[in-house]
Structures are given as structure tokens and as C-alpha cells.
Amino acid sequence: MNPLARKSHLFAEKLPEEIIVYDKTNHKVHCLNKTAAAVWESCDGTRTVDELAPIVEAKVGAPVDRDLVLLALEELEKANLLEAGSGVVSNAGATSRRQAVGKHVLSGTALVATILVPAPQTYASWAPGPGDGHGHWGH
């Protein structure tokens, strides 16, 4: 199957060299580097992994091969940024991923970085303290 980017319940902010994606369902923030962002944006469900590589390469202006696309797809899938059931990543070979990881480690950047953020309602019971600049949690 062809990979399809998940778009529901996400807020994405495009920056010059990356995309920041907030997952409203899981309360996680994902920072997609230029390569991962280009892969995610190009996953429309109609393209194969082999078709994605030249598209991503044109977007990032650097060499991108099938192995790097597979690595990006694996990280996007782990971050829950692909629609379930694409099956592309689970069919990828471990050897190809290791090669892609080796190539990418040499470049010194992560494709997808994820952090967990507290749900907005977590802060609903916080109240400012009486003039001391410190707050307290309500009961």
C-alpha cells in the first residue's frame, strides 16, 4: 500500500527548515526535519516509496534514496503521523533501515523528534499565588 499522512486532530506549523506538528489526541509535539517534513507532506496515498524518493529529493535539494524515505516513514509511523494500515514500513527490510540510519547519523540530525506535553486541562486547576510570584495547584 502507499503511505498516507495523518492529518486529523493535528495542528502543523511550517517553518523554513522544519514542520512542528502538535497531536491534539496524544498531546505530543513532533518536530519534523526538512526531509521528514517533505516525506510527510508528500504521503498522499497515491505514491509508492520509490515514487516518493525523487519528489522528496526535489523538495529538500539534497540526495534522497529509498532507504532514507523508508527510515522517515518508520519514524513518522512511530510518531503516529501516518494513517494506520499503510503497511509500507512494516514491510521494509531491517538491513535497508540500518543503512539509512548509518547514512543519516553521519549527517548528525534526527528525522522526527517527539516530546510529550501536558494536556491543556492539566493547567486548569493552577492558580497564581498571593503576590509571591508562585502559583499553587487547586484541589
Order of alpha helices (4+ residues) and beta strands (2+ residues): beta-beta-beta-alpha-alpha-alpha-alpha-beta-beta-beta
